[in-house]
């Protein structure tokens, strides 16, 4: 995808995915405070004070990270007139390609559930799990097909050229 692309649509993690991560973070922070409390019951006052300060610092960082994730979820997919780019997705295959290299876009079952599969000329593939896109999954599929059709000059029947 070229950096000069003007019409870029960004798809981010769904709120459900973000809340799942933030919930796990909150559980880990709760476990940390339980350990600090257990250390206080067993040990000396000096060690507990240091552990409490460390736990308070980690809690502040964890809360800030959780708030940031809720306000601005990580990007997953960017679509432009020239191509697509997959961001922050491990194991997604080819991270970016121009529409001219795309042979097909379809749905396929994967280990993480249904996914958008982009097959490229030359045998490369890209994979975007629909669970990450949440309610915008259908919109992303539709937009990928429309941008691909536009790139190859296809149009709907009855549309003026």
Secondary structure as UniProt FT lines:
FT   TURN            3..4
FT   STRAND          9..12
FT   HELIX           15..42
FT   HELIX           45..71
FT   STRAND          75..79
FT   STRAND          83..86
FT   TURN            90..91
FT   STRAND          96..98
FT   HELIX           99..101
FT   STRAND          102..110
FT   TURN            111..112
FT   STRAND          113..120
FT   TURN            121..122
FT   STRAND          125..129
FT   HELIX           130..133
FT   HELIX           134..136
FT   HELIX           137..151
FT   TURN            152..153
FT   TURN            157..158
//
